[in-house]
């Protein structure tokens, strides 16, 4: 009796692990190869499938192959069902379970108890990691997934930022849907004194539901805790990372309600203004630029009104009236520059040449590097062109491992440019695909790991997927690919203890994801398990054992 119970436990655990492995193999290998290698990937997938079926003797094949298909179908069904339902309503759950059992009775010669165990285990697995995010396991662990509670089409991706906390780590700050109530909407209108504006009426605010709470998210002992962000927390948050929803065509407004901050989003201009803009293409770019300046200025003004910080001060330096001014490492800095935005204080030159890092600023299609040493001055200028303008969308990385940073600029095409000791620019790498985009950098000895969104290797589909790369001898070598599309607004953060994490938003899905660097190489592990399964089948086939 005891051995019988042990046997049942072993079978149950084996079925649970096998069903999860089948799901991982389908998502990481089958899906990954198809997206990466296009038709060649399909041929490779067919080859693996045929080898898998051939490996087992005929009677084993009937059980193993059918159960594998059953597990994959269930995992896909759970993923799609959860998305379509929004929540596991009772009637939906009953219908789904009945259909799953019916499919199992027809497809798999396995007891109902084992089928239910498979269903429950896959449901719990996808409750931990949604099926749509499983592809990220090639290089990361999914530590947190958060959803915007109100499905507001005006927010294609959830804005998110981080602030320091008392534990020496960082707290996530983002938005959450909030249904406006009449007295709050009217208070906002009265505060703005624009009740005659047809784009902002009480009924419009309530019906459109473009209203959000600003919330903070931090890890607890077991789960992440979500709470309304305090004004003390928001004073340290970057308003540009939170409020630029559909910028510059939408205008965020902030209202303090009983100590909590609400954000309302309305049109920046009357609808007729946008129509007139489109009817005058010759002045369209100028009109959009002016509207962007006005929207940004209004946002900064309202943010200051609720106690938020709007000063663009980077390590004691700021841009004021055409000068980079302030104090850096006890040295007074006052240098005339064309820059209007500080991109960072970075060591662009080797420490043997300049032990003090340099300030990098950007102006109108120009990037300037300013020495912060004994003789502060502009030491290098990089100019863009009309056809290939520069952008503030760039990251810095020590790609060669020599201690000096290069600029990874998301021009079209993207390129890596490094400042030489002679204060001239050297292009290290230029992308061969116009859709390649640098996102973030993870520091590593011998050369930083570059995180980028890039298209598939062979397919001409413009969809970009996450990848990790290292620079070597004029090329970017792939370290990993995670076939999860639409990851935007990536940040390197320290929300959890251990190595840095990546915080990202998923475009068009209204969710944020916190990714931790994985110590387990799930992709090769899944392939190794496939090899063991095939070898086990071949061994049974050669011995002529019948199940």
N, C-alpha and C positions, 0 to 999 in steps of 0.2 A: 504493500500500500504506500509506504514511504517513497519507494523508488518510483512508483507511478506518479506521485505528486511532483517529485523532482523532475521527472520527464516532462510533465505538463508545463511546469514553470520554465524549463529550458526551451520548450517549443514556443511558449508565449513570448519570452524575451527575444528569441531568434526571429519570430515573425515581426515584432516591433522594430528591431534593428534593421531587418531586411527591407521592410516597407519604407523606412526613413532613408536607407541607402538608395533604394530605387528612385525615390524622389530627388535626392541629391544628384544621382547619376544623370537623370533626365535633364535637370536644370543646368548643372555645371558642364556636363560633357556634351550631351546631344544638342541642347540649345546653344551652348557656347560655340561648338564646332560649326554648326549651321550658320550662325551669325557671322563668325569670323571668316570662314572659308567658302561661303556661298554654296554653289553646286558641288564643289569638291568636298565640303563638309557633309553634305547629304550622302555622298558616296561612302565617306568614312563611317557615318552613322549606320548606314545599311550594312556595311561590312562587319561592324561590331555586333549588330543585331543577329546576323546570320551565324557568326561564330558562337554567339551565346546560345542560340537554338541548337546548333549542331553539337555543342559540347555535351549535352545531356542525352542519356538513352531515351527511347521513345516514351516510356511510361513516366519517367521523371519530367520529361519536357512538358507533358500535359499539365502537370501541377506547377512547375517552376515558372514557365513562360506565362501561363494564364494568371498566376498570382502576381507576377511582376506587373503585367498590364493592369490588373485590378488595382494595385497600389498606386500606380501612376495616374490612372483615371480618377481614383478617389482624391488624390492630392490636388489635381487640377479642378475637380468639382468643388472641393472645399474652398479653394482659393477664389473661384468665380462666384460661388454661392455667397461667401462672406462679403464680397464687394457689392454684389447686386442687392443683398438684403440690408446692408448697413448695420444689422445686428441679428443675432440668432433668435428670431422670433419663434415661439413655440410651434405654431402650425408649419412654418417653413422647415424647422428641424425635423418634425415628425415625417413630413413628406420626403425630405432628403434621405433620412435614415431608411425609410421603406424602399426607396429607389435603390439605395446602396446595397441593401440586403438582397433585393431582387436581382440586381446585377451580379452580386456575388454567387447566389444560388445557381444562376444560369451559366456563369463564366468559370467559377472556381470550385473544384471539388474539396471544399474546406468547410468545417463546421461553422454554424452561425456565430458561435461564441468567439471563434478566431476572427471572423469577419468584423464583428463588433469591436474586438480588441484593436484590429488594424485601423478601423475608422476612428476610434477614440485617440489612438496614439498619433495618427496623422493630424487630427484636429488640434491636439495639444502642441504638436510640433509647429503647426502654422499659426497657432496662437502666440507662440514664442517668436517665430520669424515668419512674417507673411510670405507666401509663395513668390510674390513679385520681387521680394528682396533676397531670396535665396542665392541668386547669382553673385551677390556681394561676398559670399563666403570664400571665394577664391583667394582673398587677401585680408578680409576683415571679419570681425565678429559684430553682429548687429546688437548694440547695447541698448538702444532706445528708438522707438518709432512713435511719433506723435502726430495726431490728425487735427485739422481745423474743424471745430464742431459744427460750424454752419457752412453749407456748400455755397459759397458766394463766388459766382463766376468772375467777379471783378478781381479776384486774387488768384492768378494762375499759379503762383508759388508762394509759400509762406515766408515772409521775411523773418530773419532770426539773427541775433547777435549774442555776445557773451559779455559778462561783467565780472570783475574779481569778487571773491567772497572771503569770509573770515577764515575759512579753512585753508587758504593759500591756493585754492583751485578757482574754477570759474563756474558761474551760473548762467544757464541759457535764458534768454529773454525773447519772447515772441508774441504773437497775437492769437486771440481766440474769439470766435464769433460770439457776439452779444446782441440779443434782440432788443432794439431800442424801445423805450417806453415814452409815452407822450410828454411827460413833464421834463424828461431829460432832453428830448429833441427840441422842445421849445426853449429850454435854457440855453442850449447851444446856439440857436438862432438869435436869441436876445443878446447873447454875449458877442456874437459877430456883428450884430446890427445890420444884417443883410436879409431881412425877412422878405424884401421885395424881389430878391434874386430868384428867378424861376427854377434855378438848378438846386436850390436849397429850401425845401418846404418841410414842414413837420410830417405830412403824409408821405412825402417821397422818402424821407429818412426811415420812417417806420416800415414802409412797404418794401423798399429795396434792401433793408437790413445791412447796409454797409457800415456796420458798427462793430467795434472790437474792444475786448479787454486786453490790456497789456499784462502778460503773465510771466512769471519766472518758474523755471523748471530745474530742480537739482536732485541728485541721487540721495536715496535714503539707505537704510540697512538692507532692504530687499527690493523695493520698488522706487521709481522716481516720483517725487512729490511736486505737484503743481499748485501754485498759489498766485493770487493777484500781486503784481509787482508793486512794491512800495515806491513812493516818490524819492526816497533815498537811493533806491536801486536805479531808478530811471535817470537820476542825476548823473550817473556814471555811464549810461548807455549811449550808443551812437544813434542819433535820430535818423541819420541817412540810411542806416541798415534796417530800420523798422518801418519808416513812414513812406518810403518811395515806392508806393504801389501804383503801377501804371503811370509812372513818372514820364513826362511832366503834365499829362492830360488829366490827372486826378489830383485833388488837393486834400491832404489830411488835415484834420482839425482835432485839437485836444481839449478835453473838458475834465476838470477835476470834480468828481462826484463822491462826497463823503470820504475823502482821503484816497480814493481810487481814481485812476486815470482811464478815461475812455478815449478811443480814437474813432472819429467819424470820417468817412471818405466821401467827397462830393466831386463833381466836375470842377476843374480849375476855371473853366470859362463857360459862358452860355453856349448851348449847342449851335446857335447861329454863328458864333465866332469860328468854330471848327469848320463849318461849311464854307465860310468866306476864305479861310486859310486854304482849303483844298481847291477853291476856284481861282486862286492866285499862286500857281506853282513857282513863279519867278521869285516870290518873296516868302515861300514856304519855310525854307531853312532859317531865315532871319526871324520869322514869327515864332517858330518852335523854340529857337534859342532864347528869345526874349521871354517867352512863356516859362521856359525852364528856370531862368533866373528869378522871375517873379514867384513861381511856385516854391522854389528853394528858399527864397527870402521869407515868404509867409510861413513856411514850415518852421524855419529857425526861430522866427519871432514868437510863434505860438508855443514852441517847445520851451523857450526861455520863460514864457508866462507861467508855466506850470512848474518851474524850477529846474528844468533840464539844462545840461551843459552843452553849449554850442561852440565853444572855443576850439579852434583847430590848432592845438598845441601839441607838438611832437617832441618829447624829451627836452622841453624848455624852449623850443623854437617855434616861431609862427611867422606867417607872411602878413605884412602890414604895409600898405601904401607902396607896393613895389619893392619891398626889402624883406630879406630873411633876417629876422631880428630875434634877440633873446640871449640866453646864456647856455653854453654847453661845456660841461666839465670845468666850470669855473672861468671860462673864457667868454668875453663879450663878443657877440656876433652881430654884425650889421652889414649885409652885403646886398647890393642892388641886383635884382634878378627879374627875369621875364615870367617866372613861375607864379601860378595862382593856387597851386595845390602841392602840399608836401607829400611825396610818395613814400618817404622813409629815410631813416638814418642808417646807412649800410656801408660795410667795408668793401667798396668796389675795387680798391687797390690793395696789393699785398701789404701785410703789416711791416715788411722790411722796408717798404718805400714810404708808407704813411701809416704810422701806428694809430692815428685817429681816424675813425670812419668819416664818410662823406654824407652830406645831405643831398637828396635827389628830389628835385622839384619839377613840375610840369606846367607849361603855359599853353599858349595857342599853337598847337602842333609842334611843340618843342620841349625837349627834356634837358635840364641843366644839372650838372654835378658841381656842388660847392664844397670846397675844402674847409674843414672846421679846425685846421691846425693853427700854427702860430701866425700865419698870414691868410686869414679867411678871404676867399675869392672864388669866382667861377672858374673852374679848371677845364671843363669840357661841356660841349653843347651838341646835342643830337637833334637834327631837324627832320621832320617828316615831309612828305610831298602831298600834292593835291590828290593824286591817285592812291597813295599809300600813306594816309595820315597816321600819326601816332595816337596812342590812347592811354588813359590812366589805368586801363585794365591790364595790369602786369604783376608779376611776382618776382622775387629775388631768390637766387639759389646759388650755392657754392657747387657748381656742376663739375669742377675739376678736382675738388678736394684740396686745393692749395690755400684755403682760408679767405679768398676774395670772392665776392658775389658777382654773378652775371645777371643781366636783366632778361627775363622771359616775357616778351611783349606779345600780346594778342592782336597784332596787326593781321592783315590778310595778304599773304599767309603769315602764320605765327613764326617768330624768329627768336634766337638767343643771341644777345649782343653783350660783349664784354669790353670794359675799359682797360686799355693797355697802360703800362708804366709811362709811356710817352704822352699820355692824355689823349689818345686817339681811340677810335672805336673799331672793334674787330667782330665780324659776324661769325659766330661759331656754328650755327645751324639754322636752316630755313626749312619749314615744313613743305612737303610735297602735296599736301591736301589743304584746301582752303578752309575746311571746317575744323581743323585741329585747333584745340584751345587749351592753354595752360590754366590750371585751377589752383593748385596749392603745392607746398613743398614740405616733405618730411626730412628732417636733418639726419644724415648718416655719415659715418666716417668714410673717407675715400671718395665722397661725392654724394650730394643730396639726392633723395628719391623724388622725382618729379611726378606729381599727380596731374593727369590731363584727361580731358574728354576728346576722344578721337574716333573717326569712323572705322569700320571693319577693314581688315587687311585687303580683301579681294572685292567684296560687294561695293557697288557704287551708291548704295543707300546712304543718304546724308545723316542718318541718325548716328549720334555719337555715344560711345560707351566709355566707362571709366577705365583708366589704365595707369600703371606705374612704369616709369622709365628712368634709366640712368644714362648720362652722357659719356660716351667714350669715342675718342678719335674722330670727331666730326659727325657722329651718328647718335641717335637715341635708341638704346637697346631696351626691349620690352622685358619687364620683370614680372608683371601680371596683367591680366585683363579681367574685368568684372563686367559682364554683359547686362548692365542695368542702365537703361537710357534715362535721359531727362534729369540728371543730377546737376543742380545749379547752386550758385552762391556757396561754394565750399569754403570752410574756415578750418584752420588747424587750431585746436582748442585743448584745454586741460580741465575737462569737466570731471573726469575720474582719475584716480591715482594710477600711476604707471606711465607708459609711453604716451605721447600726444595722440589725441583722437581727431577725427574729421567730422565736422558738423555740416550737414548739407540739407538742402530743400529739394523736393521732387516736383519738377514742373508738371503742371496739369493734373497732379494727384493730391495736392494740398496736404502734404505730410512732410515732416522733418525727420531725419535719421541721424543718429549718432553712431559712428563707426569706430571701433577699437581695432588696433593692429592685432592680427591673429598670430598666435604662437603655433597653431596647428595648421599645416598646409593641407586644407581640406580637399583641394582639387587633386593633388597626387594621391592622397589617401583613398579617395573614391575610386581612382583608376586602379590602385593596388588591390582594393577589395574586389573590383571587377575581375582582375587577373586570378585571384584566389578562387572566386566562384566558378570561373571557366575551368580552372585546373581541377577543382573538385568534381565538376561535371565530367570532364574527360577521364578522370580516374575511375569514376563509377561506370562510365561507358566502356572503358578498357577491361574492367573486371567483370562486366556483364551483369552487374547487380541490378535487380528489378525492385522498384519501390513497392 
